[in-house]
Amino acid sequence: MFDRRAKMSENVKVVVRCRPMSRKENESKCENIVEINEYSISVLNPSARNSQKKMFTFDSVYDMISKTEVIYNEMCYSLVESTLDGYNGTIFAYGQTGCGKTHTMQGYGNVQEGYNCGIIPRCFEHIFETISMATNIRYLALVSYLEIYNENIRDLLSDSTSVINHPLKEIPGVGVTVPTLSTQPVINAKQCFYWLKLGNKNRVTASTLMNEKSSRSHSIFTISLEQFQGPSSPSVSTISSGDVMGGIRRGKLNLVDLAGSERQRKTGAQGERFKEATKINLSLSALGNVISSLVDSKSKHVPYRDSKLTRLLQTQTTTRLYPHCVTLAEQNIFQTSQKLTKIQKMLSFVSIKMKYYI
């Protein structure tokens, strides 16, 4: 039997966060087409005002004045706790370009520097605060940071340019991993934040018509935790969950900042930017296909191998949170509705996972 916290964090959660209008949208006098309730979001089609609003229901919906701290406490806290208990987990933000994914995941500064801190720095503080209070347990914490740029895996924590595409490898008992990726030992949240900032400097970004600093790659910051039970801890034989081998329990937390889906007509992408956008959209389409296959009970094949992103996350998740970011502006109605439809499919995946774990 799982305890209550484990049951709660084994669930798949899908939440939506709406960002406020941007300065450009306000100057263009864009209309707000989104109506927000606690668990649902309705989208109005401005070209068919008399038609019924399209409604989407999720685990939770956060409006434009919501704080990341609230989202973290309500949706991320239990997932991080399960990682400390030896589970693998993933949090990633999904949505079109310029909708606030990086703001939600990374924010500005660390927890001490203000409420604009994102989910990733809050995870750092949470993990090491818990570790500092642990008794009779020793922890080893390692971090790595990669980006998937044009379907090439780059190590964001390495100064070496000799490897521009790290290979994926499936290791028995471990799963799909990048064995040549560098890892760094950390002993506190400050060191994690240092490596995050260093990696961000190496990440590929560029300006488009929809986003002055658009991420041109998917990034995955991973925290790997190993617990060594002390002499007064419960014996290994009494531990019923987690990956325990010879007195060591392992958990891994993947913090994913996805590049946003793009429409060339809106972003004005050309040349290299257009090539990047094509690769981004293909990998996000592959992610959607994986979700659809998992939802479809008749599907006999899940196409994990269609992209590096889905392949990497295939065996890395036993708990998941999907914060989905959307915009309010009428000019983005097509992508807002399209992404909400795709993301709602994940809720069907929730019921599947609950049936499996309960």
Secondary structure by P-SEA (a helix, b strand, c coil): cccaaaaaaabbbbbbbbbcccaaaaaacccccccccccbbbbbcccccccccbbbbccccccccccaaaaaaaccaaaaaaaaacccbbbbbbccccccccccccccccccccccccaaaaaaaaaaaaaaacccbbbbbbbbbbbbccccccccccccccccbbbbbbbcccccccccbbbbbbccaaaaaaaaaaaaaabbbbbcccccccccbbbbbbbbbbbbbccccccccccccccccccbbbbbbbbbbccbbbbcccccccaaaaaaaaaaaaaaaaaaaaaaaaaccccccccccccaaaaaacccccbbbbbbbbbccccaaaaaaaaaaaaaaaaaaaaaaaaacc
